[in-house]
Each structure stands twice: as C-alpha cells, then as structure tokens.
Amino acid sequence: MTQTWKIAVTASAISSPTYEAALEPFSIALSIYEADTDLPKTRGLPEPANWAGDLWLAEACIVEAIAVSAPNRIAIEQAVAIAAASLDEHPPEVTITEVPDIDWQAEVLANLQPIEVGRFRVRGRHIKSPARPGIIDLEIEAGAAFGSGEHETTRACLEALTAALKRQHPRRVLDLGCGTGVLGLAAAKAVKPKLLMTDIDGRAVEVARLAAEINHVRAKVRRANGWQNAEIMAQKPYDLVLANILARPLRAMAGNLARALKPGGRAILSGFLYWQESFVMAPHRAHGLKLERRTRRGDWLALTLRRGR
C-alpha cells in the first residue's frame, strides 16, 4: 500500500481558503471542514447560502491536506507563515500525522451495511440478500478511503443520477475521480453507456477496475490527473460527467468540463459543503453551464449542471 500523511491547520472560516492554497503544492487532495467546538451554532441565513455570506457560520475550520510523500515540515510551515502574514494574523500550528497502513477494506466491511438510494443498492460482498425488484444492485468492496456509498456525497450523487437518468440515456459517460467507481458503475448498469473511469490515485484505479469486473460492466479505467489525459479528451464529447471530488479542483476544471460536455449534456458535481455552492458554481456559469438540480444530504451537496444546446 502507498503510505499517506495528513497535514492540517485550524483557522477561521474566512482565512481557510488562503491556507488551503498554501498547502496545495504539498498535497494530492485538500478539504476544509468545520471543526468541533463547544460554541453554539447559529445558522440564520437562508439556504442554500452563498460562499461569502455563509463562511462566517463556522466558528473554526480545519484545513486538511493529504500527501503521498513524506512532508517537508520546514517548507510547509514557511508556506503557512507566508499565508498568515498576508492575512495579518499569527501562523496556526501545523500538524502532520502518518495515516496507519492498515487494511481499510477489512475495517470498513466489518460494519458496512447495504445502502439504497434512488434506483440503486450498494453492498459489500458479505451481503448476500437480493435487492428489491426494480433496484439495480452494485457490489462494491471499500478500498483505502475511496468510498463505497456510505458517505453523504455518494448518496447525493446516486440520488441526482437517478433523477438525471429519467431525463436522458447517456451514451458516453466519464467518472472523473472515480474512487471505487460506484457512480460510473451505477450509470453503466442502468443504461449501458460507453464508460471511462479515471482517478489520480493508482490504488483507486485498481479498486475500480476490480469493481467493474465484479459487476460485469465493460469500462475503461485509467489513471489520470483531472482532465490531463489524452484518452479522456479523445472520447469527448460526453453526455454525462460524474465528478465527486472537492470544491477547489472542480472550480479549476470548469472550463475543461464545459468543453468536454455534449450540447444538452449533464454533469453531476459533488464533494463539497452546501455553503461552497457559489464558489463552485461561479466558474461553471461563466462557461455556460446552468444549474438544473440541487441535491443535499446533511451538509453535503451534489449539483446537476446542464450545457445548453
């Protein structure tokens, strides 16, 4: 297994994006989430709120980066100090922890129960009971932190996918940042499109490729850094793109998505909190993509976007 590390700082919600940018060169993935505090949470703004207007609701946030090479603490602390100076505040403490190299699959399967969302049921191999009539069954074995359907973002995407498939039967589907491949495989079992699944992490590619075999789905599974892959570009335009990633890379890749979608095509984007909606949507709107549906699970959001004809 590839060793991974977590790099984290605690900051105010308004300062968090600056520290996120500071940690980006040292990581393969970034996230911001609300820290647990003893202070009461007052959420008085209408929902969904916008990025600027709702950031203040989090009393404290944790900015977390995932690295696959041993972090250079001195360089990271210097980057964080520069970010703090730009904000005119004291640098937050940087914590670096090594993620235990354990069998995540065994750990997750010990407590994983099947989930049913929309037209789909997602289960581990240890679940033998048949799905209800009319429900598409997916057997997904949880790989190292890539998700097997239990997270709210995956559930929101499956719900959004169910709704999208009522409107179109996509012939070409891309699952970008596929993880275990649950979203791409769900689409494939529903409408049998030409499916390409990609991920930046080689372990995810192996897990998704195995999942395709287990579920008897024909799919190409490739390692790729976002849209930087010749095969992704060669197979465009896509009728449907699925991307359950993070807010920052989704925002950065908005132009690529718009150019790769077929006129009338759809994209389902997730991996971010509801208060990040405007942050994610702004560049997509600028590239001509319109919001068709908002699907929320807890504090997590999936957005269905559509390209005009």
C-alpha positions as CSV (number, residue, x, y, z in Angstrom):
1,M,0.0,0.0,0.0
2,T,1.1,3.6,-0.6
3,Q,1.9,5.5,2.6
4,T,-0.1,8.7,3.2
5,W,0.1,11.6,5.6
6,K,-2.4,14.2,6.8
7,I,-1.3,17.8,7.1
8,A,-3.7,20.1,9.0
9,V,-4.1,23.6,10.3
10,T,-7.0,25.2,12.2
11,A,-8.2,28.6,11.1
12,S,-11.2,30.8,10.8
13,A,-13.6,30.1,8.0
14,I,-12.7,33.3,6.2
15,S,-9.0,32.5,6.4
16,S,-9.3,28.9,5.5
17,P,-9.1,29.3,1.7
18,T,-5.8,31.1,2.0
19,Y,-4.3,28.3,4.0
20,E,-5.8,25.8,1.6
21,A,-3.9,27.5,-1.2
22,A,-0.7,27.4,0.9
23,L,-1.0,23.6,1.4
24,E,-2.0,22.8,-2.1
25,P,1.6,22.3,-3.5
26,F,2.3,19.7,-0.8
27,S,-0.7,17.5,-1.4
28,I,-2.8,15.4,-3.8
29,A,-6.1,16.3,-2.1
30,L,-7.4,19.1,0.0
31,S,-10.6,19.7,2.1
32,I,-12.0,22.2,4.5
33,Y,-14.5,21.1,7.2
34,E,-16.0,22.7,10.3
35,A,-14.1,22.0,13.5
36,D,-15.9,20.7,16.5
37,T,-16.3,23.4,19.1
38,D,-18.3,23.9,22.3
39,L,-19.8,27.1,20.9
40,P,-23.5,27.1,19.8
41,K,-24.0,27.2,16.1
42,T,-26.4,29.8,14.8
43,R,-27.4,29.3,11.2
44,G,-29.7,32.2,10.4
45,L,-29.1,32.7,6.7
46,P,-31.5,31.3,4.1
47,E,-30.3,28.1,2.5
48,P,-28.5,27.4,0.3
49,A,-26.4,30.3,1.3
50,N,-23.6,31.7,-0.7
51,W,-19.8,31.3,-0.3
52,A,-19.1,34.7,1.0
53,G,-22.2,35.1,3.1
54,D,-22.1,31.8,4.9
55,L,-18.4,31.3,5.7
56,W,-18.7,33.1,9.0
57,L,-21.1,30.5,10.3
58,A,-18.2,28.1,11.1
59,E,-16.5,29.3,14.3
60,A,-13.4,27.3,13.3
61,C,-12.4,25.2,10.3
62,I,-9.8,22.5,9.8
63,V,-7.9,22.7,6.5
64,E,-6.6,19.2,5.7
65,A,-4.2,18.1,3.0
66,I,-3.3,14.5,2.0
67,A,0.2,13.8,0.9
68,V,1.7,10.6,-0.5
69,S,5.4,11.5,0.0
70,A,7.0,12.4,3.4
71,P,6.0,16.1,4.1
72,N,8.8,18.7,4.4
73,R,7.7,20.3,7.7
74,I,10.0,23.3,7.3
75,A,8.7,24.2,3.8
76,I,5.1,23.7,4.9
77,E,5.5,25.9,8.0
78,Q,7.1,28.6,5.8
79,A,4.2,28.4,3.3
80,V,1.7,28.7,6.2
81,A,3.6,31.6,7.8
82,I,3.5,33.5,4.4
83,A,-0.2,32.9,4.2
84,A,-0.7,34.1,7.8
85,A,1.4,37.2,7.1
86,S,-0.9,38.0,4.1
87,L,-3.8,37.8,6.4
88,D,-2.1,39.8,9.2
89,E,-2.5,37.0,11.7
90,H,-0.4,34.7,13.8
91,P,0.5,31.4,11.9
92,P,-1.6,28.5,13.0
93,E,0.1,25.3,14.3
94,V,0.8,22.7,11.6
95,T,0.1,19.1,12.5
96,I,1.5,16.3,10.4
97,T,0.3,12.7,11.1
98,E,1.1,9.5,9.3
99,V,-2.0,7.6,8.3
100,P,-1.8,4.0,9.6
101,D,-1.1,1.5,6.9
102,I,-3.9,-0.9,7.7
103,D,-6.3,-2.9,5.7
104,W,-9.1,-0.3,5.2
105,Q,-11.2,-2.8,3.3
106,A,-11.4,-5.2,6.3
107,E,-12.1,-2.3,8.7
108,V,-14.9,-0.8,6.6
109,L,-16.5,-4.1,5.7
110,A,-16.8,-5.0,9.4
111,N,-19.6,-2.5,9.8
112,L,-20.8,-1.7,6.3
113,Q,-24.4,-2.3,5.6
114,P,-26.1,-2.0,2.2
115,I,-27.5,1.3,1.3
116,E,-30.4,2.0,-1.1
117,V,-30.6,5.4,-2.9
118,G,-32.9,6.0,-5.8
119,R,-32.7,3.2,-8.3
120,F,-29.5,1.7,-6.7
121,R,-28.4,-0.5,-3.9
122,V,-24.7,-0.6,-2.9
123,R,-23.5,-3.5,-0.9
124,G,-20.3,-5.3,0.1
125,R,-19.6,-8.9,-0.9
126,H,-20.6,-10.1,2.5
127,I,-24.2,-9.1,1.9
128,K,-25.9,-12.0,0.1
129,S,-29.6,-11.0,0.2
130,P,-31.1,-10.0,-3.2
131,A,-32.1,-6.4,-4.0
132,R,-35.8,-5.5,-4.2
133,P,-37.4,-5.8,-7.6
134,G,-36.6,-2.9,-9.8
135,I,-33.5,-1.9,-7.8
136,I,-30.0,-2.0,-9.5
137,D,-27.6,-3.9,-7.3
138,L,-23.9,-2.9,-7.1
139,E,-21.3,-4.9,-5.3
140,I,-18.5,-2.5,-4.1
141,E,-15.7,-3.5,-1.9
142,A,-14.3,-0.5,0.0
143,G,-10.8,0.3,-1.0
144,A,-8.4,2.5,1.0
145,A,-10.6,5.6,1.8
146,F,-12.2,5.8,-1.7
147,G,-15.7,5.3,-0.5
148,S,-18.3,2.6,-1.0
149,G,-21.5,4.5,-1.0
150,E,-21.8,5.3,2.7
151,H,-20.8,9.0,2.5
152,E,-23.4,11.7,2.0
153,T,-21.7,12.9,-1.2
154,T,-22.0,9.5,-2.8
155,R,-25.7,9.2,-1.7
156,A,-26.4,12.6,-3.0
157,C,-24.8,11.7,-6.3
158,L,-26.8,8.5,-6.6
159,E,-30.0,10.4,-6.0
160,A,-29.0,13.0,-8.5
161,L,-28.1,10.3,-11.0
162,T,-31.4,8.7,-10.6
163,A,-33.1,12.0,-11.5
164,A,-30.8,12.6,-14.4
165,L,-31.4,9.2,-16.0
166,K,-35.1,10.0,-16.1
167,R,-34.3,12.9,-18.4
168,Q,-31.6,11.3,-20.6
169,H,-30.0,8.0,-21.5
170,P,-26.3,9.0,-21.8
171,R,-24.3,7.1,-24.4
172,R,-20.9,8.4,-23.2
173,V,-20.1,8.7,-19.5
174,L,-17.0,9.9,-17.7
175,D,-16.5,9.2,-14.0
176,L,-13.7,11.7,-13.1
177,G,-12.0,10.9,-9.8
178,C,-13.9,7.6,-9.7
179,G,-12.6,6.1,-6.4
180,T,-14.2,2.7,-6.2
181,G,-16.2,3.5,-9.4
182,V,-19.6,3.3,-7.7
183,L,-21.1,6.3,-9.7
184,G,-19.8,5.2,-13.1
185,L,-20.8,1.6,-12.5
186,A,-24.3,2.7,-11.4
187,A,-24.8,4.7,-14.6
188,A,-23.4,1.7,-16.6
189,K,-25.7,-0.8,-15.1
190,A,-28.7,1.5,-15.6
191,V,-28.2,2.5,-19.3
192,K,-25.1,0.6,-20.6
193,P,-23.2,3.6,-22.0
194,K,-19.6,3.7,-23.1
195,L,-17.9,4.3,-19.8
196,L,-14.5,5.8,-18.9
197,M,-13.4,6.0,-15.2
198,T,-10.3,7.8,-14.1
199,D,-8.6,8.6,-10.8
200,I,-5.3,10.3,-9.8
201,D,-4.5,7.5,-7.4
202,G,-3.3,4.2,-8.7
203,R,-4.9,2.3,-5.8
204,A,-8.3,3.7,-6.7
205,V,-7.8,2.6,-10.3
206,E,-7.1,-1.0,-9.2
207,V,-10.2,-1.0,-7.0
208,A,-12.4,0.5,-9.7
209,R,-11.2,-2.0,-12.3
210,L,-11.9,-4.9,-10.0
211,A,-15.4,-3.5,-9.2
212,A,-16.1,-3.3,-12.9
213,E,-15.2,-7.0,-13.3
214,I,-17.3,-8.0,-10.3
215,N,-20.3,-6.1,-11.6
216,H,-19.9,-7.4,-15.1
217,V,-19.5,-3.9,-16.5
218,R,-17.4,-3.1,-19.6
219,A,-15.4,0.0,-18.8
220,K,-12.0,1.6,-19.4
221,V,-10.3,2.5,-16.1
222,R,-7.3,4.8,-16.3
223,R,-5.0,6.7,-14.1
224,A,-5.3,10.5,-14.8
225,N,-4.7,13.8,-13.2
226,G,-8.0,15.5,-13.8
227,W,-8.5,16.2,-17.5
228,Q,-4.8,15.8,-18.2
229,N,-5.2,12.6,-20.2
230,A,-5.2,12.0,-23.9
231,E,-7.9,9.3,-23.7
232,I,-10.3,11.5,-21.8
233,M,-10.1,14.1,-24.5
234,A,-10.2,11.6,-27.3
235,Q,-13.6,10.3,-26.2
236,K,-15.3,13.6,-25.8
237,P,-18.0,15.0,-26.1
238,Y,-19.6,13.3,-23.1
239,D,-23.4,13.0,-22.4
240,L,-22.7,12.7,-18.7
241,V,-19.8,13.6,-16.4
242,L,-19.7,12.4,-12.8
243,A,-17.2,14.2,-10.5
244,N,-17.4,13.6,-6.8
245,I,-14.1,15.3,-5.9
246,L,-13.5,18.6,-3.9
247,A,-14.6,22.2,-4.4
248,R,-11.3,23.7,-5.4
249,P,-10.4,21.2,-8.2
250,L,-14.0,21.3,-9.5
251,R,-13.7,25.1,-9.7
252,A,-10.4,24.9,-11.5
253,M,-11.6,22.4,-14.1
254,A,-14.9,24.2,-15.0
255,G,-13.6,25.2,-18.4
256,N,-12.5,21.7,-19.3
257,L,-15.8,20.3,-18.2
258,A,-17.8,22.8,-20.4
259,R,-15.7,22.0,-23.4
260,A,-16.0,18.2,-22.9
261,L,-19.8,18.1,-22.5
262,K,-22.0,17.5,-25.4
263,P,-24.7,20.2,-26.0
264,G,-27.5,19.2,-23.8
265,G,-25.2,17.0,-21.7
266,R,-25.1,17.0,-17.9
267,A,-22.6,16.9,-15.1
268,I,-23.1,15.8,-11.5
269,L,-20.6,17.5,-9.2
270,S,-20.1,16.8,-5.5
271,G,-17.5,16.5,-2.7
272,F,-18.2,19.9,-1.1
273,L,-20.3,21.5,1.6
274,Y,-23.6,23.3,0.8
275,W,-22.1,26.7,1.7
276,Q,-19.5,26.3,-1.0
277,E,-22.1,26.2,-3.8
278,S,-21.5,29.7,-5.1
279,F,-17.7,29.1,-5.0
280,V,-18.2,26.0,-7.2
281,M,-20.9,27.4,-9.5
282,A,-19.4,30.8,-10.4
283,P,-16.8,29.5,-13.0
284,H,-19.3,26.9,-14.3
285,R,-21.8,29.6,-15.0
286,A,-19.1,31.7,-16.7
287,H,-18.5,28.8,-19.1
288,G,-22.2,28.5,-19.9
289,L,-23.3,25.6,-17.6
290,K,-26.7,26.0,-15.9
291,L,-27.8,24.6,-12.6
292,E,-30.6,22.1,-13.1
293,R,-30.9,20.4,-9.7
294,R,-29.6,20.7,-6.2
295,T,-29.3,17.5,-4.1
296,R,-28.4,17.9,-0.4
297,R,-27.5,15.2,2.1
298,G,-26.7,16.7,5.5
299,D,-24.2,19.5,5.0
300,W,-23.0,18.0,1.7
301,L,-24.2,19.0,-1.8
302,A,-24.4,17.5,-5.3
303,L,-25.2,19.8,-8.2
304,T,-26.5,18.7,-11.5
305,L,-25.4,21.1,-14.3
306,R,-26.5,21.2,-17.9
307,R,-24.9,22.5,-21.0
308,G,-27.2,24.4,-23.4
309,R,-27.9,23.1,-26.8
